[in-house]
Amino acid sequence: MTRDMAYINDNFLKLQAGYLFPEIGRRVAAFAAANPDKAPNIIRCGIGDVTEPLPQAAIDAMHQAVEDQAKRETFHGYGPEQGYAWLREAIANVSYKARGVNVEPDEIYVSDGAKCDTGNILDIFGHNNVIAVPDPVYPVYVDTNVMNGNTGAAREDGSYEGLVYLPCTPENGFVPGVPTGHVDIAYLCFPNNPTGAVATYDQLKAWVDYALAHDTILLYDGAYEAFVTEEGIPTSIFAIPGARQCAIEFRSFSKQGGFTGTRCGYIVIPKELMGKDTQGNKVPVSQLWNRRHSTKFNGASYIVQRGAAALFTPEGQAQCKALIDGYLTNAKLLCEACQAAGLRVWGGSNAPYVWVQTPNGMSSWDFFDKMLHEALVVITPGAGFGAHGEGFFRISAFNSRANVEEVCRRIKALLS
Ligand SMILES: *Cc1c(COP(=O)(O)O)cnc(C)c1O
């Protein structure tokens, strides 16, 4: 009898083996194992994970929600897949309408985080789209397109055939201009991970105007919108006229409220947004997402949604702001330390990331090893975010103040 195994999705085999964060973890573990005396002094500024506890308002609301689950009268089983109305209304009112942006509660779909949403969104698009991604970029956008069969093979520098890369460089301030040709879908992320760049109103307007002229859909990742402190920098793509016809926005409570381990996010799809079927008929994108979301997802946890909703109360808002101000002060200290060490620095003022050019043209992985071995500090090599990240590194401001001050001392000591 011949054995006949099930076929796998070959697209997964195109993925580059050393995904960034596992490779960082491997190098740190190997160094720590070889240097047990130094291991306790390693400070991790590599992965973009928050470090400070949840805002008290969210803690109190989640405690109360656990009590609700303890009694028949207040027990909650399956909730609406799209999220509870009280959370969607709080998001629409506080995050959008209070800032003059029109988003309705029924255009908001609550989930267990923006990473899943940015990957899952590809379910509702065809495979024949021309897709643009910034470079460097949050690796999820590229890898999920590879898994979905939207790319060709990997090239030597880690890029993939078939994607349109938008270089982000010191020359354009790490804000890519619109493509010269036609693209069907374009990813944008501001404030940016990894570069910390923000886009001005005019820069976003150029993207929306391009999208309207080309029938492009913008996938706008606003995971870091709460870090924008500068007057006049848009916190939502929907602040730009016409964006409701051409954009989807991804948001998360992970960075805004310290929810990386608690898990809650959402996506906004305006009712006006259309795609077309293979016959050329217009179809509302929200209709497809609603169908996908309610078929493959059973709603975020009631307890967690209660915690998320508490972030929109006046106390919750003040506590989130204090949390974010703390991280932004960290970012400022890291920027100053790198500048004092003679490095070229970007980001770090409306974002929790500082983006730095490596000294003397070192490769980003060589500088990663130098920082790990000689300063016991874990950074993120820029090359892990795309070919144009080579020659740069990212430092995360998500850390305690004491650790950040120590990292600043070590950077200055290492490079002066
Ligand atoms: C952290 C982050 C997210 C949020 O992910 P969650 O799954 O909500 O924790 C989304 N996009 C970017 C660019 C991020 O850095």
The ligand as an SDF file (V2000), in Angstrom:
LIG
                    3D

 15 15  0  0  0  0  0  0  0  0999 V2000
    2.3340   45.8030   19.0300 C   0  0  0  0  0  0  0  0  0  0  0  0
    1.8150   46.0240   17.6650 C   0  0  0  0  0  0  0  0  0  0  0  0
    0.5080   45.6900   17.3350 C   0  0  0  0  0  0  0  0  0  0  0  0
   -0.4420   45.1890   18.3830 C   0  0  0  0  0  0  0  0  0  0  0  0
   -0.5010   43.8420   18.4810 O   0  0  0  0  0  0  0  0  0  0  0  0
   -1.5050   43.1420   19.4940 P   0  0  0  0  0  0  0  0  0  0  0  0
   -1.7500   41.8440   18.8450 O   0  0  0  0  0  0  0  0  0  0  0  0
   -2.7250   43.9730   19.6150 O   0  0  0  0  0  0  0  0  0  0  0  0
   -0.7720   43.0190   20.7970 O   0  0  0  0  0  0  0  0  0  0  0  0
    0.0450   45.9240   16.0530 C   0  0  0  0  0  0  0  0  0  0  0  0
    0.8320   46.4990   15.1350 N   0  0  0  0  0  0  0  0  0  0  0  0
    2.0900   46.8670   15.4220 C   0  0  0  0  0  0  0  0  0  0  0  0
    2.8950   47.5570   14.3810 C   0  0  0  0  0  0  0  0  0  0  0  0
    2.6190   46.6130   16.6800 C   0  0  0  0  0  0  0  0  0  0  0  0
    3.8790   46.9590   16.9430 O   0  0  0  0  0  0  0  0  0  0  0  0
  1  2  1  0
  2  3  1  0
  2 14  2  0
  3  4  1  0
  3 10  2  0
  4  5  1  0
  5  6  1  0
  6  7  2  0
  6  8  1  0
  6  9  1  0
 10 11  1  0
 11 12  2  0
 12 13  1  0
 12 14  1  0
 14 15  1  0
M  END
$$$$
